[in-house]
């Protein structure tokens, strides 16, 4: 790029968006922007970003065409034109509901992030499946378009406005007191829910969540802090009167009319799955207005086991448990050999559903049980 006739002009090269470019294409940007690859990544994922300035018309057009061919969205503008850089203010998570689309989503995540497939699989299958943080609105739009081709939804959170909640395991009185004091010191007005096994804080700012996480690391307590915007929930109906308004509400959220009496007769039961926080809270409020009680069960704190009832393809089942579920081969072989209702594994919700789907295609009858 240091050839005569390249610089000395009046054109600015602007990266408008990552577009459809894979992570490997960042190497081309690095030829224009000196510095570490981390700085290049910041410019790309927080676009719009100025890549270089003072180019002649022909050189600017050639570089723009080159980068465009790699999938980036690039524009050329006068050097003195107004320019507003992007801001890395968003965090996003993938939401995969169709297990047939999961392999495509994993492959796309690997290409986008520049990771191997195993790393991408673990990322996409975790809860929530946070893909990347500190990105701009342009990158959010590009990711939505990119993964939308595979029927994958993208949940978005503006970090400055996000609310967080924490669950801290407390297995002895001394640790419980220490953690309680930390929470009170950092967020004195936060509501703390105590159970025998843990403390839960439901409404923290980003600043308080970061401070709590830092302090908890020094206590040795096992803790999980989640962005509420990116969490997904199952809604359990725990108590409900058998009234016409309650029946109508259950039908309105998608339950068939014929099963409503059976649902009301065997509480608690899951009435909605995989919904965001806003939809979850609205449903909890509606149930309460009708005289019932419901609970939102966050996916990030749920773990599942498979229940193998019958196995048609033993080698295939073992391979699936090893490659998709990260089970040791000996453990997978023993589980398949037993296949009489024994609980197998400790999986995230997405991993459990994917394994169940994959095994069903092979002819294996497998159920899922919440641990």
KAHU-V666942 format. One line per field, one symbol per residue. ss: DSSP state (A for helix, B for strand, O for the rest). psi: psi as a letter, one per 40 degrees, with the letter a starting at -180 (. if undefined). burial: b if it has 9 or more other ideal C-beta (glycine too) atoms within 8 Angstrom, else e. A space follows every 50 residues. Layout:
ss = ???
psi = ???
burial = ???
This chain:
ss = OOOOOOBBBBBBBBBBBOOOOOAAAAAAAAOOOOOOAAAAAAAAAOOOBB BBBBBOAAAAAAAAAAAAAOOOBBBBBBOOOOOOOOOOOBBBBBBOOOAA AAAAAAAAAAAAAOOOAAAAAAAAAOOOBBBBBBBOAAAAAAAAAAAAOO OOBBBBBBAAAOOBBBBBBOOOAAAAAAAAAAAAAAOOOOOBBBOOOBBB BBBBOAAAAAAAAAAAAOOOOOBBBBBOOOOOBBBBBBBOOOOAAAAAAA AAOOOOAAAAAAAAOOOOBBBBBBBOAAAAAAAAAAAAAOOOBBBBBBAA AOOBBBBBBBOOOAAAAAAAAAAOOOOOAAAAAAAAAAOOOOBBBBBOAA AAAAAAAAAAAAOOBBBBBBO
psi = eeiiedieafhhhhhdidbeiiddedddddddhiaiddddddddefiiih diifiidddddddddddddeeihiihiideiihhiihgeiiiiihhdhdd edddddddddddefiiddddddddeihighdiifiiddddddddddedde fhihihhhddeiiiiihhhheiddddddddddddddgdeihhhhiddihh hegiiddddddddddddeeeihihhihddeiiiihhhdihigiddddddd ddeehiddeddddeefiiiheiifiidddddddddddddeeahihhhhde ehiiiihhdihdgdddddddddddefiidddddddddcffehhhigiidd dddddddddddeehhhihhh.
burial = eeeeebeebebbbbbbbbeebeeebbebbbebbeeeeebbbbbbbbbbbb bbebbbbebbbebbebbbebbbbbebbebeeebeebebbbbbbbbbeebe bbeebbbbbbbbbbbebebbbbbbbbbbbbbbbbbbbbbbbbbbbbbbeb ebbbbbbbbeebbbbbbbbbeeeebbebbbebbeebbeebebeeeeebbb beebebebbebbbebbeebebebebbbbbbbbbbbbbbebeeeeebbebb bebebeeeebeebbeebeebbbebbbbebbbebbebbbebebebbbbbbb ebebbbbbbebebeebbbebbbebbebeeebbbebbeebeebebbebbbb bbbbbbbbbbebebebebbee
